[in-house]
């Protein structure tokens, strides 16, 4: 199997002969840039305004500097963003995204004083590009439909988070003057809640309505359970106001009205985004692979497709996906100390995708549920157990994605049982070898005591 190192070597071999190298430090109004021609040490520096017209003129100017057919390597602190999208339109640019942490630590290593300036940062990016290009990766975008899907699923999640924030504000405001509503309805983002509070903003107004009017209201909003309606009416009849202080009630009531309006807009926007996601995934040949996994569903299956994409050469192994996504832990060693900890530097939305999928698979997959409970029994907390499960799922996801096959639980269990079964050709256990006497000048040490000593040594080192 191709390793990450082999892949990097192949990419290096395919690297074009660059005519020039550019480092560009992006900003809101103007970008500072530094350029070095291949084989020269002199550098040109300048600034370009952050407008499409100025960037286009600058790109043409650089193309004229290197001549027809000249290729320019460009380093910038963006893996996505307006500047990267603008520069990607020009064929004579090869883009090298650099993580901001990489450039910041490189700057700190060379300038311990902490001095920072945009033109100097452009020079640092150029230094990274010229001297450490073998450690950088060329920006290789996925297909247009995958990139569109990646943006859509992230924006959908942002809308969901905003809806959650607004419903939390509604709950906080209702607790100040009308807390009974929180017990009558399960979710504050439902249309029936907005309609109820729009018609009866306070407890006194709701108690002034007749029971028949309230029943008709619930029927119109698809709540027809006689038991649920009777329970709400009984609770309404015996309820009493938390406070009648207008200084508390009126502002809280206004904030509830505003937040309910925002939730209604978010609900409509989510519907449009989800319809667009459904249209994109329906046209993609790999969607059926991820939709076949237990617990994926219409929300997580598109996110899994966006996580892997369509470029199968992007990851050489499942281990690369595990490390890149942040699901695999980090091992730090120094002397006799070893520390295994959570991976902090990773794409957070990608890690969230795998984490949430693993959690959703537990009620839908027997072996996943058994594995999760086994991890909990071993003392892991909920999130650590889910990450361990996600570790296993990524290996299965990667294999199905590479083979272009949907997930089959029967096939997976059969393969797992085959791996765990004892081999028929395994040699029979042999008798233990007799102990070898220690040399006369040495000291015989019991093997069990030696084993205990090693265990204690490891525990002390880990502490």
C-alpha positions in Angstrom: 0.0 0.0 0.0 1.2 3.5 -0.8 2.4 5.4 2.3 2.2 9.1 3.0 6.0 9.4 2.5 5.8 7.7 -0.9 3.0 9.9 -1.9 4.9 13.0 -0.9 7.9 11.8 -2.9 5.7 11.2 -6.0 4.2 14.7 -5.6 7.7 16.1 -5.4 8.7 14.3 -8.5 5.7 15.7 -10.4 6.5 19.2 -9.2 6.9 21.6 -12.1 10.0 23.7 -12.7 9.0 26.9 -10.9 10.1 30.1 -12.5 9.4 32.1 -9.3 8.2 31.8 -5.7 5.7 34.2 -4.0 4.7 34.5 -0.4 1.5 36.6 0.1 0.1 37.7 3.5 -3.6 38.3 3.1 -5.5 41.0 4.9 -8.9 42.6 4.8 -8.0 45.6 2.7 -4.7 44.8 1.0 -2.3 41.9 0.8 1.5 42.2 1.2 3.6 40.0 -1.2 7.2 39.0 -1.6 8.6 37.4 -4.8 11.9 35.6 -5.6 12.8 34.5 -9.1 14.2 30.9 -9.3 18.0 31.0 -9.0 18.1 34.5 -7.6 18.4 35.8 -4.1 16.9 39.3 -4.7 13.3 39.8 -3.7 10.6 42.1 -5.0 8.0 43.3 -2.5 4.7 45.1 -2.8 1.1 45.3 -1.9 -2.1 44.5 -3.8 -5.6 45.7 -2.9 -8.1 43.2 -1.9 -10.4 43.6 -5.0 -11.0 41.2 -7.9 -9.7 43.8 -10.3 -6.5 44.5 -8.4 -5.8 40.8 -7.9 -6.4 40.1 -11.6 -4.0 42.9 -12.6 -1.3 41.6 -10.2 -1.6 38.1 -11.5 -1.1 39.3 -15.1 1.9 41.3 -14.0 3.5 38.3 -12.4 2.8 36.2 -15.5 4.7 38.8 -17.6 7.7 38.6 -15.2 8.2 34.9 -15.7 7.3 34.8 -19.4 5.0 32.5 -21.4 4.6 29.1 -19.8 6.3 30.1 -16.5 4.8 28.6 -13.4 4.8 30.4 -10.0 4.6 28.7 -6.6 2.5 30.8 -4.2 2.4 30.3 -0.4 -0.6 31.8 1.6 -2.2 31.3 4.9 -5.5 30.1 3.6 -6.9 26.6 2.8 -10.1 28.3 1.8 -11.1 31.9 1.5 -11.6 34.7 -1.0 -7.9 35.1 -1.8 -7.3 31.4 -2.5 -10.4 31.2 -4.6 -9.3 34.3 -6.6 -5.8 33.0 -7.2 -7.0 29.5 -8.1 -8.5 30.9 -11.3 -5.0 31.5 -12.8 -3.3 28.5 -14.4 0.3 29.8 -13.8 -0.2 29.7 -10.0 0.5 26.6 -8.0 -0.9 27.2 -4.5 0.6 26.0 -1.2 -1.7 26.7 1.7 0.2 27.1 5.0 -1.5 26.6 8.4 -1.4 29.9 10.4 0.1 28.0 13.4 3.0 26.9 11.2 3.8 30.4 10.1 3.3 31.8 13.6 5.7 29.3 15.2 8.2 29.8 12.4 8.0 33.6 13.1 8.4 33.0 16.8 11.5 30.8 16.2 13.2 33.5 14.1 11.9 36.5 16.0 11.7 35.8 19.7 10.8 39.5 20.3 7.3 38.9 18.9 7.6 41.6 16.3 5.0 41.2 13.5 4.5 43.1 10.2 2.6 42.2 7.0 5.6 42.6 4.6 7.8 40.6 7.0 5.2 37.9 7.2 5.1 37.7 3.5 8.9 37.1 3.5 8.5 34.4 6.1 5.9 32.6 4.0 8.3 32.9 1.1 11.1 31.4 3.2 8.8 28.5 4.1 8.0 27.9 0.5 11.6 28.1 -0.8 13.3 26.2 2.0 10.7 23.8 3.3 8.5 23.1 0.3 9.0 19.4 0.7 7.0 19.6 3.9 4.1 21.4 2.3 1.3 20.1 0.1 -0.1 21.6 -3.0 -3.7 22.7 -2.9 -5.5 20.1 -4.9 -9.3 20.9 -4.9 -11.9 18.2 -5.1 -14.6 18.2 -7.7 -17.0 21.1 -7.9 -19.9 19.1 -6.6 -18.0 17.8 -3.6 -16.7 21.3 -2.7 -20.3 22.6 -3.0 -21.5 19.8 -0.7 -18.7 20.5 1.8 -19.9 24.1 2.1 -23.5 23.2 2.2 -23.2 20.7 5.1 -21.1 23.1 7.1 -23.5 26.0 6.5 -26.4 23.7 7.5 -24.7 22.9 10.8 -24.1 26.7 11.4 -27.9 27.3 10.9 -28.7 24.4 13.3 -26.4 25.9 15.9 -27.9 29.3 15.5 -31.4 27.8 15.9 -30.3 26.1 19.1 -28.9 29.4 20.3 -32.2 31.2 19.6 -34.3 28.5 21.3 -32.1 28.7 24.3 -32.8 32.5 24.4 -36.5 31.7 24.2 -36.2 29.3 27.1 -34.3 31.9 29.2 -36.8 34.6 28.6 -39.8 32.4 29.2 -38.4 31.3 32.6 -38.7 35.0 33.7 -42.5 35.3 33.1 -44.2 32.3 31.5 -42.2 29.1 32.5 -45.3 26.9 32.1 -44.9 26.9 28.3 -41.6 24.9 28.7 -43.5 22.0 30.2 -46.3 22.1 27.7 -44.1 21.8 24.6 -41.1 19.6 24.0 -39.2 21.9 21.6 -39.3 25.7 21.4 -38.5 25.7 17.6 -41.8 24.1 16.7 -44.3 26.3 14.7 -47.0 25.5 17.3 -45.0 27.3 20.0 -44.7 30.4 17.9 -48.4 30.3 17.1 -49.4 29.8 20.7 -47.2 32.6 22.1 -48.2 34.9 19.3 -51.9 34.4 20.2 -51.5 34.2 24.0 -48.3 36.0 24.9 -48.9 35.7 28.7 -50.4 33.2 31.1 -53.3 35.5 31.9 -54.3 35.8 28.2 -54.1 32.0 27.8 -56.3 31.5 30.8 -58.8 33.9 29.4 -59.3 31.7 26.3 -62.1 29.1 26.4 -61.2 25.4 26.5 -63.0 24.8 23.2 -61.0 27.6 21.6 -57.8 26.0 22.9 -58.8 22.5 21.6 -59.5 23.9 18.1 -56.1 25.6 18.2 -54.3 22.3 19.0 -56.2 20.5 16.3 -55.3 23.1 13.7 -51.6 22.6 14.6 -51.8 18.8 14.3 -52.0 18.0 18.0 -55.0 15.7 18.2 -54.2 13.5 21.2 -57.0 13.9 23.7 -54.7 12.9 26.5 -52.1 15.5 25.6 -54.7 18.2 25.2 -56.4 17.4 28.5 -53.1 17.4 30.3 -52.2 20.9 28.9 -55.7 22.3 29.7 -55.5 21.0 33.3 -52.1 22.5 33.8 -53.2 25.8 32.3 -56.2 25.9 34.7 -54.2 25.5 37.9 -51.2 27.7 36.8 -50.4 31.0 38.4 -48.1 33.8 37.1 -44.5 33.8 38.1 -44.6 37.6 38.3 -46.7 40.5 37.1 -43.9 43.1 37.2 -44.1 44.9 33.9 -40.4 45.8 34.0 -39.7 42.0 33.8 -42.6 40.7 31.7 -42.6 43.3 28.8 -38.8 43.0 27.9 -38.9 39.2 28.2 -42.0 39.0 26.1 -40.5 41.2 23.4 -37.3 39.1 23.3 -39.4 35.9 22.9 -41.3 37.5 20.0 -38.1 38.5 18.3 -36.4 35.1 18.8 -39.4 33.2 17.5 -39.3 35.3 14.3 -35.6 34.5 13.9 -36.4 30.8 14.5 -39.0 30.9 11.8 -36.6 32.3 9.3 -33.9 29.8 10.2 -36.5 27.0 9.8 -37.3 28.1 6.3 -33.6 28.6 5.5 -32.7 25.1 6.7 -35.4 23.6 4.5 -33.8 25.3 1.5 -30.3 24.2 2.3 -31.4 20.6 3.0 -33.2 20.5 -0.4 -30.0 21.7 -2.1 -28.0 19.0 -0.2 -30.4 16.3 -1.3 -30.2 17.4 -4.9 -26.3 17.3 -4.8 -26.1 13.9 -3.1 -28.7 12.4 -5.4 -26.5 13.0 -8.4 -23.3 11.6 -6.8 -22.4 8.0 -7.4 -20.7 7.6 -4.0 -23.6 8.7 -1.9 -25.1 5.2 -1.8 -22.0 4.0 0.0 -22.3 6.3 2.9 -26.1 6.1 3.1 -25.8 2.4 3.7 -24.1 2.8 7.1 -26.3 2.4 10.1 -27.3 5.7 11.8 -26.1 7.9 8.9 -29.4 9.2 7.8 -30.2 12.3 5.6 -28.1 14.6 7.8 -24.9 12.6 8.4 -24.6 10.6 5.2 -24.0 13.8 3.2 -21.4 14.9 5.8 -19.6 11.6 5.4 -19.5 11.9 1.7 -18.2 15.5 2.0 -15.5 14.2 4.5 -14.1 11.6 2.1 -14.8 13.4 -1.2 -14.2 11.8 -4.6 -10.4 11.9 -4.8 -9.4 8.5 -3.6 -5.7 9.3 -4.0 -6.0 11.9 -1.3 -5.6 9.4 1.5 -3.1 6.5 1.2 -4.6 4.6 4.2 -7.2 4.8 6.9 -4.5 5.9 9.3 -4.1 9.2 7.4 -7.9 9.8 7.7 -7.7 9.0 11.4 -4.8 11.4 12.0 -6.1 14.2 9.8 -9.6 14.1 11.3 -8.3 14.2 14.9 -9.9 10.9 15.9 -6.6 9.2 16.4 -4.8 10.4 19.6 -1.4 11.9 19.7 1.6 10.2 21.4 4.2 12.4 23.0 7.4 10.8 24.3 10.3 12.4 26.1 12.9 10.1 27.8 11.0 7.6 29.8 7.8 9.6 29.8 5.0 8.8 27.4 1.8 10.8 27.2 -1.2 9.8 25.0 -3.6 12.7 24.6 -6.5 14.2 22.6 -5.5 15.7 19.2 -6.2 19.4 19.3 -5.0 20.6 15.9 -7.4 19.2 13.3 -10.4 20.3 11.2 -13.0 20.5 14.0 -16.1 20.1 11.8 -14.6 16.9 10.3 -13.9 15.4 13.7 -17.4 16.4 14.8 -18.8 14.5 11.7 -17.1 11.2 12.6 -17.9 11.7 16.3 -21.6 12.3 15.7 -21.9 9.5 13.2 -20.3 7.0 15.7 -22.7 8.1 18.4 -25.7 7.8 16.1 -24.6 4.3 15.0 -24.9 2.9 18.6 -28.8 2.5 18.6 -28.7 1.1 15.0 -25.8 -1.4 15.1 -25.5 -4.2 17.6 -21.7 -4.6 17.4 -21.2 -0.9 17.7 -23.4 -0.8 20.8 -21.5 -3.7 22.3 -18.1 -2.1 21.6 -19.3 1.3 23.1 -20.5 -0.4 26.3 -17.3 -2.4 26.5 -15.3 0.9 26.4 -17.5 2.4 29.2 -17.0 -0.7 31.3 -13.3 -0.2 31.0 -13.6 3.2 32.6 -13.7 5.5 29.6 -16.1 8.5 29.6 -18.8 8.9 27.0 -16.8 10.9 24.5 -13.7 8.8 24.8 -15.8 5.7 24.1 -17.4 7.3 21.1 -14.0 8.3 19.7 -12.8 4.7 20.1 -15.9 3.6 18.1 -15.3 6.3 15.5 -11.7 4.9 15.2 -13.2 1.6 14.1 -15.8 3.1 11.9 -13.3 5.2 9.9 -11.4 2.1 9.0 -14.6 0.5 7.7 -15.7 3.6 5.9 -12.3 4.0 4.2 -12.4 0.4 3.0 -15.9 0.7 1.6 -15.0 4.0 0.0 -11.9 2.6 -1.7 -13.7 -0.5 -2.9 -16.8 1.5 -4.0 -19.0 -0.9 -2.1 -21.9 -0.2 0.3 -21.6 -1.3 3.9 -22.8 -4.9 4.7 -22.9 -5.8 8.4 -23.1 -9.5 7.5 -19.9 -9.2 5.4 -18.1 -7.2 8.1 -19.0 -9.6 10.9 -18.0 -12.6 8.8 -14.6 -11.0 8.1 -14.2 -10.1 11.8 -15.0 -13.7 12.9 -12.6 -15.0 10.3 -9.8 -12.8 11.6 -10.4 -13.8 15.3 -10.8 -17.5 14.6 -7.7 -19.6 15.6 -5.7 -20.8 12.6 -5.9 -24.6 11.9 -2.2 -24.7 11.1 -1.1 -23.1 14.3 1.5 -25.1 16.1 0.6 -26.9 19.3 1.8 -25.2 22.5 5.1 -26.5 23.6 6.4 -27.1 27.1 8.1 -24.2 28.7 11.9 -24.1 28.3 13.9 -25.0 31.4 15.3 -22.0 33.2 18.9 -21.2 32.5 21.1 -20.8 35.6 22.6 -17.4 36.1 26.3 -16.9 35.9 28.3 -17.3 39.1 29.1 -13.6 39.2 25.5 -12.6 38.6 22.3 -12.7 40.7 19.4 -14.9 39.8 16.2 -12.9 39.4 12.8 -14.5 39.5 11.0 -13.9 36.2 7.7 -13.0 38.0 9.4 -10.4 40.2 11.2 -9.0 37.2 7.8 -8.6 35.4 6.3 -6.9 38.5 9.3 -4.6 38.6 8.8 -3.6 35.0 5.1 -2.9 35.6 5.9 -0.6 38.6 8.6 1.1 36.5 6.1 1.8 33.7 3.4 3.1 36.2 5.9 5.4 37.8 7.1 6.7 34.4 3.4 7.3 33.4 2.7 9.2 36.6 
